[in-house]
Amino acid sequence: MVFALLCACGQVVNVKTPTVAPTQEPTSAVSLATIPPRPTVTRAVPTVPPPDTPTPTSPPIVHVVQPGETLIAIALQYGVSVAALQSANGIDDPSTLQVSQELVIPTDEESRLEDDDLGLLLPTPTPIAFAIEGLICHEEPTGSLWCMGEVANSTEASIENIQLRVSLYNAAGEELVGGDVFTALDLVPSGQRAPFGILFASAPDNYDRFLAVPIRAESSLEPANRYAALQVVADDAAPVGALFQITGTVTNPAQQVVTDVKVVVTTYDGDGNVTGFRQAKLPEAIPAGESAGFAISLMPYDGVPANYTVGVQGRLSAP
């Protein structure tokens, strides 16, 4: 059985956790007039041309795509235009970017990002509205701080490339440390949600509060042409030792094979705060009309969660 984390593109199943006894274990020059010297006659001295040596070239810059990264974010990181990045790597559709894919970063002058292009890449002052819910930070025994929450899509369309900034502040309202994060799901349909999280390895002792703010989100163009409307059936959920395990089945009702199937499980306490989530990828594609089983385990904070959601997301293969 595959151990994974399920997130649904288009459908989220909320299941009430069965009542179970808690376990004991749970980043200008000035020009000066001069008098020309008198011309003198000099004998031409023959010179030997320098040897024809090749000009040393720098090795190409290669970027390995990480989870949650987009072509826009990568282009902005290296100061190149998106068009140049696409051209250098033969990318026609930016949505086909894959985790671990290697991208060659163009370094010629024509590829540099111009000031006029920044407005096309940088977050706008009024990004697409989405709600941030269930945000809470859990202190680890090692002194680190794990902050989690979820994005709820309150718009009428699917959104993607969702980015947030989670920060810790002191009592004076000064940011002490912060980081940018993406949601665990690439696409969040209307009315649905997706978790996010960030680990601060060493939380400042004087932090007073934490906050997450939206940075960007984009309306998804024709998501039905790229993502499959997979169906999730959560069959069972129960503690297994210190872990909480959810088992179920993912069904592909589409007429095409679905690849890159990702699963996300999110757990909550009684107040609706996120106590944990896991993201995983099923090892195999799901053929048209077929199903795949899953078993996902995680260790939520506060022991057995009050409830949880399971979702799944996959991409349609080319017909």
N, C-alpha and C positions, 0 to 999 in steps of 0.2 A: 504494500500500500504506500502511496506517495505522501510524504509529509510536506505540507505546503500551507500557504496562507491565501485565502480566497477573497477577492474583491469583485463585485459584480458591476459590469458596465451596463447600466440600464436597469438593473434590478437589485435591490438589497433586501435581504430577508432578515427581519428582526425576530429573534427567538428568545423567549424568556428562559433564563438559566434555571435548570431544575434545582429544587431545594436539596442542597447537599451539605453535610456537616463539614465545616472548614477543617483543613488539615493543619498540622503543626508546622510543616515546612513550606514554606510557601513554594569663525577667521581674517652814426654816419661819419662813416669815415670821412675825414677832412682831406681834400686834395690841396697840395701845396704846389705853387708854380715853381718850376725848376728851369735852369738854363741848360739846354742840351749841350753836351760836350762836342768838341770838334770831331768830325769823323776821322777815323784813323784807318789805315790799311793794315789788315792782318792777313797772314797767310792761312789758308784753309788747311787744317790738319785732318787727315783722314782718320775716321773713327771706325772701330769695329762694332757692328751692331750687336746688341746684347743677345744672349742665347734665347731661343724661343721656349720659354717655360710656361706651363699652364698656370692660370690664375687659381689660387686655392679657393675652394668653395666651402661654405658652411654646410654641415649636415642638415637635412630637412627637419622641420619641426613637426612632430607627430603628436596629436592629441587623442587619447583613448577615452571614448565616451563613457561617462559615469551615469548611474541611475538618476533620473530626474533632470538630466541636462537636455537643453534644446539647442538647435542650430543657432538661434538668435543669441542665446547666452554665451555660447562658445565663441561666436564671432565678436561679441563685445569684449570678451576676456582677452582676446589677442589683438583687438583693434583693427580688425579687417571687416570688409563688407560681407554681408550674407551672400550676395551674388557671387563674389569671388570665392568664398568658401565652397559654395555649391559647385561652381565651375571646376575648381581644383580637384574635387572628389567625385565628379560625375553624379551629383545628387539632383534629381528632378523634383522629388517630393520630400520636403523636410520632415514630414511626419513618418517617413520610413527609417529614421535614425534609430540605430540599435545600440543597446548597452554593449560595451567592449569593442565597438567598431572603431577602427583607426582612421583618423582624419589628418590629411596633410594640410598644414597651415601655410597659405601663400605668403611670401615675404616681399614680393615686388612692390614698387611704389604705387602702381595702379590699384593694388588690392587694399590699400590702407583705407581705414574708415575716415570719411570726411566729416567735418562738423555738421554739415547739412543732413548727414545721415543719422545723427544721434537721435533725432526726434522719432525716427522709425524704430529704434531699438530700445531706448530707455523707457522705463515705466512712466506712464502718464500720471498727472496729478490726480485724476479721477479714474482709477482702473475699474474694470467691470466689478460690480458689487457682488460680494459674497460674504457670508457670515462665518465668523470664527467661533466655534462652540467647544465646550468641554475642556478648555485649556487648564492644565494643572502641571505643577512641577513636583517630581518625586526625588527626595534625597537618597543617594546611594550610601552604603556603609563606607565606601572609599572616599567620600567627600564630593563626588561628582553629582551633577544635577541633571536629571532626565526630564525634559519638558515635552508634553504631548497635548494634542488637541485635534480638532478636525474642522474641515471646511464644509460648509453646507451651501449648496448651490441654490440660491433663491431667485435666480433669473429664469426666463422662459426658454432658454437655449442651453445646450451643453457647453461647458467651458473646459479649456485645457491650458497647459503651460502655466499652472497656478503656482505662484511663488509668494512666500511670506518671509517676514523677518521677525525672529523671536529674540527678545532682549531682556537683560536683567538690569534694573535701575536701583539707585540708592534713594534715600529718603528725600533728597533734594531734586529728584527727577532727572538725574544725570545717568546716561547709559554707561554701565560698567563693562558689559560684554554682550555680544549679540552675534547672530548668524542667520544666513538666508537658507531657507529650506523649501522643498517641493513636496507636494502631496504624494502619498503612496500610490495613487492611481493617476495615470496620464490624463484620463478623461473623466469628468464628473457630470453626468446627465442632470437635467433640470429636476429639482426636488431631491437629489441624492447627495451623498456626502463621502468624504475620503479623509483618512487620518494623516497626520504629519507629526514629526518629532525631531528633537535635536538634543544631543548630549553635551553638556558643558563639563569638560573633564575636571576643571577646578573652579567651583563657584566662589565668587568673592564673598568674604564673611559679612561685608556691609551691604549686601543686596537687600532691598526692601520689598521689591515687587517684581513681577514679570509681566510681559506684554507681548502679544503677537499682532502685527499689522500687515495688511495686504500690500504687496508690491506690484504684482501684475497678474492678469488673467486674460485669456483671449477667447472670443467666441469660436467654437469649433465649427469649421466649414464641412458640411456633409459628413458627419461622423459615421452615419450608417453605411457609407461606402468603404470605411476603413475598419470599424469595430463591429464585432458580432454581438447580437443581443443574447448572450448566454444566460441560461437559467440555472439557478442554484437551489438545491434542496438540502437543507441542513438536517441531517437525520438524528444526530445525537450530540450531546455536550455533557461532559462530566469531568471531575477532577481525576487525574491519574498521578498519584503521588503529589509532588509539589507543583505539577503542571496542570493546565486546563486544556483539555483536548476536544476538538470539534471534528466530527466526521460527516461526510456528505457526498453528494454527487453533482457534477457539472454536466449539463446537457447542451449540445449544440444543435439548435433547431434550424440553422442556416443550411443552404444548399451548397456551401463551400467549406473547405477545410479551415479550421481556426488554429492559428499558431500563436506563439508568444502569450500563452494563457497565464495570467498572473492572478494570484489569490490573496486577498487581504482579510484578516479577522481583526475586529476591534472590540475591546471589552470596556465596560463602563461600571462605575459604582452607582450607588443608589441615587446620587444627585446628578447623574448624567455626565460626570467627568470621565475622561478617557483614562483607563488604568493600564492599558497595554494594547499593542497591535503588532501583527506580524505580516510581512509581505513575502510571498514565495512564488516560484514559477513552476508550473507543471512540466515535467521532463519531456512530454510528448504532445504533439498536436492532437486535436480532437476532430476526427472525420465528420462529414456532414451526417446529421441525424443520430450521432452516437454520443455516448456519455463516458465520463472518466470519474473515478472515485478519488477522494482525498481524505487525509487525516492530518490535522494541523494542531500543533501544541505550542503553547506559550505560557509564560509565568506572569500573570497580572499582579499589579500591586494590590495590596489589601486582600489577598487571598482570592476566594471564589468570587467572580464578578456577579453583579446584580443582573446584568444582561449583556448581550453581545450582538454584533451584526456580522454577516458574512457576505462577501461580494466577489465577483470574478470579472475579469476583463481579458479579451483576446482580440487579435487582429485577423481580419479576413484575408485568406491567401488569394493570390491572383487567380481569376477564373480560368 
